[in-house]
Amino acid sequence: MTAGRWQLAHGRHLELGGKAVVVGILNVTPDSFSDGGLFDAPEPALVQARRMIGEGAAVIDVGGESTRPGAAAISASEEQARILPVIEALAQVGDVLISVDTYRADTARLAVKAGAHIVNDVWGLQREPDIARVAAETGAGLVIMHTGRDRDKLPDVIADQLAFLGKSLEIGRGQGVADDHIVLDPGFGFAKETAEENLDLMARFAELGALGFPLMAGTSRKRFIGTVTGRDAADRAAGTAATSVILRLKGAHLFRVHDVAINVDALAVADAMLARETGSER
């Protein structure tokens, strides 16, 4: 399991490897697939952020544009109006680390200026490559996510991951992003249309370790969990926690979730077992 120090903006860092890191999802949107409209104003968003921090989230990931299939696109100015007040307020809350979920270079720059430490790009630097330059210039941590949207995928799930993420890494390095600022995310649910494809990706997740970077898992409340369990999105916390444990055992370092407490507990058990297997603290 790749481990080490993830370098972030504003002189911060995060140690990865020893214990699973939980990232709380904060969608300040009216139309996200499972929590749209619940936290789309600064006051309820901050209440939710504080709750997730209290439950053990080390990072709060703030997003202003829904990434669910078929979601309506919004302008950069609307995205910024949603997220920047929340990020500015969160930056005053203790030692919490802040991530911004955006593919726009301008939004990323403003978010880091407002206090964000991490840029999380669901288009893997391939929609607005300048976002990599923003990360390099600001020193932000950078999450590079795989997506199958708007392109032809290779038939083998891991071959497609390696091809797409390899191109993304070329973009990032070409713009000056250092390797110790990078985390990779295989993008569960992003144009992985069937439960079988997502389960295959889970089963072969350890193969992504060949890329040599820490890995983030974002399975939270995804449709494939509903297919397996028969539950609606809001009732998939237990199913999500099960995937978190499986992926921790297969090498994931960070877990982006809506339901923090159940995942923190489930991952604590996984970490305890891993420590017993290795005979040392991870």
N, C-alpha and C positions, 0 to 999 in steps of 0.2 A: 504493500500500500504506500503510494507516494505521500510523503509527509514533509512538513516544513513550514516556514513563515510566509504567509501571504501578505505582501506589502500593499498598503492602502494609502489613500490620500490623507492629507493633514497630519502626516507623521505617525499614523496609526498602523497597526498590523494585527494579524490574527494567526495564532498557532493552529495548524491543521495536522491531523493524524492521531493524536493522543485520545481525543474524545470527539464524538460527533458534534457538529455545530448546527443548531437549528436557526433557520431564517424565517421570520414571520412575514406573511404576505399581508400587505396593506394596500388594497385597491381603492383609490379615491376616485371611483368611476360610478356612473349610474347603471352600467350594463355588463359588468363582469359576470361570468357564467354562474357563480354560486353565491356571491355576496354583493352584487351590483346594487348601488343605492344605499347600502348600509353605512358607509363611511365616506361619503362624497362631500363632506364639509369638514373644515379643520377641527372643530370641537369633537365630533364623534370619532374622527380619525385618530386624534391624540388619545382619547380614552381607550380605543382599541389597541393602539401602540403600547400604551402603558400596561394594559392587561397582558399583552404578549410578552413584554419584557419581564413582568412579574412572574410569568409562567416558565421563563427560562430561555426566551429567544435572545441570541447574541447579536442578531442583525435584524433590522426592519427594512423590508424591500417595498418601496413606495412606487406604485404605478398609476399613471393617469389616463392610459388608453387601454381599453379592453383588447386582449389578444385572442378571445374566443373565436372560433370559426364563424364568419359572417358578420362580425361586429362592424359597425359603421366607423370609418376613419374620422379622425378629428384633426384640427390644425395644430401646429406646433404651439401657437399662442394659447389655445385652449388647454392643451396638455400642461403647459407651464403654469397657467393660472390655477390649475387643480393641485399640482404637486409642490410648487415652490413654497407656499405658505406653510404646508405641513412639514416639509424638510427643514425650513428655518426654525420652526417651533421644536421639532424633534432634536435639532442640534443643541438645544438648551437642556435636554433631558439626560443627565448623568453621562455614563460612558457608552451608551448604546451606539453601535455602528449602523450607518444608514446606507442603503443601496437604492439606486434609482433604476427602475425598469423602463428603459427607453431605447429606441434605435436611432434617435435623432441626435446628431452631434451638438447642435445648439442647445437643446434641452439638457444634454449631459453636462455641458460646460457650466450652464447656469445652476444646475443642481449641485455640482461639486462646489461651486462658489458659495452656494447657500448652506453647505455643510455636509453633503453626501461624501461618503468614503469609497463607494463602489459603483461602477456602472455595469448594469446587467442588460445585455443586448440580445433579444430573442431572435434577431436575424443574423447573428453570428458575424457581425461587421460587414456583411455582404449587401446590405441595403444602403447604408450611408457609411462607407469606409472611413470617412473623416472622424467618426466617433473613436476610432483607435488612436488617432493623433491627439484627440482631447484627453484620452486616458493617459497617454504617454506624457503629455505636457503638464497634466495636473497631478500625476502620480497615483491616480485612482486604481484600485483593484478593478479587474475586468473579468466579467463572466461572459464567456463566449458560448452561445447556445446553438445547437444543431436544429435545423428545421428542414422539413421536406416541402414546404409551401412554395408554390410558383416555380417549380422545376421538376425535371424527371429524376426519380430516385433510382439508385442501383438496386437490384433485387435482393442482395444480401444485406441484412440490417446493419451489420458491423462494417462491411465494406463501404456502405454509404456514409456512415458516421466518419470513418477515417478519411474519406475523400473530401467531404464537406468541411470538417474541422481542420483538415490539413490546409485547405485553401484559406480558411479563416485565420489560422496561425501565420500563414505567409503575409496576409494583410496586416495583422497586428505587429509582427516583428518588423515588417517593412516601414511601419509608421513609428517605430521606436519603442514599442511596448516590451518591457523586460519580462522574461519568463516567470520571475517570481511575483509578478502582478496578475498572473493569469489563472483562472479556474475554468474548466470545461463543463458543459451541461448537455447531455444527450437529447434533451427536448422531448420528454415523454408527452405524447398526445399531439405534438405539432406535426400534422400530416402523417402521423402513424394512425391510420384510419380504423384499424381493427384491434380488438383485445389481443388477438394472437400476435400481432406485430409488436405491441408494447410488452407482452409477456416474453416474447423472444428476446427483446432488447434487455429486459430484466435478467433473463436466464444467462445471457452472454455478456452482462455488464462488465465483468472482470476483464474482458478482453480490451476494454477501453484504457486500461492501465498502461498499455503499450505506448500510448501517446505521452506518458510521463508527466502529466499534470494532475493536480487535485481535481476531484469530480463533485459536481453538485447534482442532486436528484430532485426533480420537481414533479412528483406524481400526484400531488395533493388533490383529492376529490375528482380526479380525472375520470372521463367516461369509461375507460376500460375497467376501472375499479367497480363502477356501477354495473357493467356487464357481468362481472364475476360475482358480485354480491347481490345484485338485484335492488340496490338502494339508490335513492335520489342523491343529488350532489351534496346537499346539506347533511346527509346522514352517512357520509363515507369516511369519517374520521378513523374508525377502527381499521377499515380496509387500507387506508393510507398508512397508518402506523405499521401494519403488516408489511407493506412494500418497503417502508423505511428500514425496518429490521433486515429484510432480505438484502437490500441494496447496501446497507452498512457492512454486512458480512461479505459482500462481493466487492467492497472497496470504495464506496462513496464516503465523502468527508462532510459535505454540507447538505442540508435537507430543507427545501423551501416548502413551507406548509401553511395552511390556514389555521389548523387546530394544534396549537403549540404544546399544551400540557400533555396530551396523550402521546405525542411523538417524543417529547423529552423523556418521558418515563420508559417508553418502549426502547428507545435508543440507549438509555442508561443500562438496561438489561443486556442489550447487545454488546455494549462496550465492556461490561463486566465479564461476559463470557469470553470475548476476545482477549481480554487481559489474562484470564485464567489459561486460555489455550497457549498464549505466548509466554506465560510465566513472568510477565512484567507489565508495567503501565504502558499503554500505547501512546 
